[in-house]
Amino acid sequence: MNFSYYLQVFLSLYKKFLSVIILKKSENRSLILVAKSNYIFELISSLKNNSILQAKILSDICVIDYPAKAERFEVNYNLLSTKYNIRLFVKTYTQAYVPSLSSLFSGANWTEREC
């Protein structure tokens, strides 16, 4: 698959959801998407169910706290499309809350008792 094709798809389909798109043309092809926090659930749901991309695996969720910033939490979601061998790194910034993805990915429903 051609990366410029994916860039065009994201620009046309996901423009209202995103602030920034970064394309990495390295050996492990990836896109970094910086999303608006109020659209994060819609965006990731669409990335998972989109027949063009099929990012069906959520491999990681990471939160970084920057106490000095107004939107102090950076939330990073790492998605994988095994069909096209593409990694998507979706990040957003928020003051306190992002919706749970547990209805989309069972791996997002982690609790302490599972340790």
C-alpha positions as CSV (number, residue, x, y, z in Angstrom):
1,M,0.0,0.0,0.0
2,N,1.2,3.5,-0.8
3,F,1.5,5.9,2.1
4,S,0.5,8.9,0.1
5,Y,-2.8,7.1,-0.5
6,Y,-3.4,6.8,3.2
7,L,-2.5,10.4,3.7
8,Q,-5.1,11.4,1.2
9,V,-7.7,9.2,2.8
10,F,-7.1,10.7,6.3
11,L,-7.2,14.2,4.9
12,S,-10.5,13.6,3.3
13,L,-12.3,11.3,5.8
14,Y,-10.9,12.4,9.1
15,K,-10.2,16.1,8.7
16,K,-12.7,17.2,11.4
17,F,-11.3,14.7,13.9
18,L,-7.6,15.6,13.6
19,S,-5.3,18.5,14.4
20,V,-2.1,17.0,12.9
21,I,-1.1,14.1,10.7
22,I,2.6,12.9,10.7
23,L,3.7,10.3,8.2
24,K,6.7,8.1,8.9
25,K,8.2,6.4,5.9
26,S,10.5,4.1,7.9
27,E,10.9,0.3,7.8
28,N,7.9,0.0,10.1
29,R,5.3,2.1,8.3
30,S,3.3,4.3,10.6
31,L,1.0,7.3,10.9
32,I,0.9,9.6,13.9
33,L,-2.5,11.2,14.3
34,V,-3.1,14.0,16.8
35,A,-6.8,14.0,17.4
36,K,-9.2,16.5,19.0
37,S,-10.2,15.0,22.4
38,N,-13.9,15.4,21.9
39,Y,-13.7,13.1,18.8
40,I,-11.3,10.4,20.1
41,F,-13.9,7.6,20.4
42,E,-15.5,8.3,17.0
43,L,-12.1,8.4,15.4
44,I,-10.8,5.2,16.8
45,S,-14.0,3.4,16.2
46,S,-13.9,4.5,12.6
47,L,-10.2,3.5,12.2
48,K,-11.1,0.0,13.5
49,N,-14.2,-0.5,11.4
50,N,-13.0,1.3,8.2
51,S,-12.7,-1.3,5.4
52,I,-9.8,0.6,3.9
53,L,-7.6,0.5,7.1
54,Q,-9.0,-2.2,9.5
55,A,-6.9,-1.2,12.6
56,K,-8.4,-4.0,14.6
57,I,-5.7,-4.3,17.3
58,L,-5.2,-1.9,20.2
59,S,-1.7,-2.8,21.4
60,D,-1.2,-0.1,24.0
61,I,-2.6,2.9,25.8
62,C,-0.3,5.3,27.5
63,V,-1.0,8.5,29.5
64,I,1.6,11.2,30.2
65,D,0.9,13.9,32.8
66,Y,2.3,17.4,32.1
67,P,1.1,19.3,35.2
68,A,2.2,22.7,33.9
69,K,0.1,22.6,30.8
70,A,-3.6,23.5,30.5
71,E,-4.4,20.2,28.8
72,R,-2.1,18.3,31.1
73,F,-2.8,14.8,30.0
74,E,-1.4,13.3,26.7
75,V,-3.2,10.1,25.9
76,N,-1.6,7.8,23.3
77,Y,-3.3,4.9,21.6
78,N,-1.2,2.5,19.5
79,L,-3.3,0.7,16.9
80,L,-2.3,-2.0,14.3
81,S,-3.7,-3.0,11.0
82,T,-2.4,-6.5,10.5
83,K,-4.1,-6.7,7.1
84,Y,-1.9,-3.8,5.8
85,N,1.0,-4.0,8.2
86,I,0.5,-0.3,9.3
87,R,0.8,1.1,12.8
88,L,-1.3,4.1,13.9
89,F,-0.3,6.2,16.8
90,V,-3.2,8.3,17.9
91,K,-2.7,10.9,20.5
92,T,-4.9,13.5,22.1
93,Y,-4.6,16.1,24.9
94,T,-7.1,16.6,27.6
95,Q,-7.7,18.3,31.0
96,A,-9.2,15.3,32.7
97,Y,-11.2,12.8,30.7
98,V,-11.4,10.7,27.5
99,P,-14.0,8.1,26.9
100,S,-13.3,4.5,27.5
101,L,-12.5,2.2,24.5
102,S,-13.6,-0.9,26.3
103,S,-16.7,-1.3,24.1
104,L,-14.3,-1.4,21.0
105,F,-11.4,-3.4,22.4
106,S,-11.5,-5.9,25.2
107,G,-7.9,-5.1,26.0
108,A,-8.9,-1.6,27.0
109,N,-10.9,-3.0,30.0
110,W,-8.0,-3.6,32.3
111,T,-8.6,-3.7,36.1
112,E,-6.2,-4.2,39.0
113,R,-7.5,-7.6,39.9
114,E,-6.2,-8.8,36.5
115,C,-2.6,-8.2,37.6
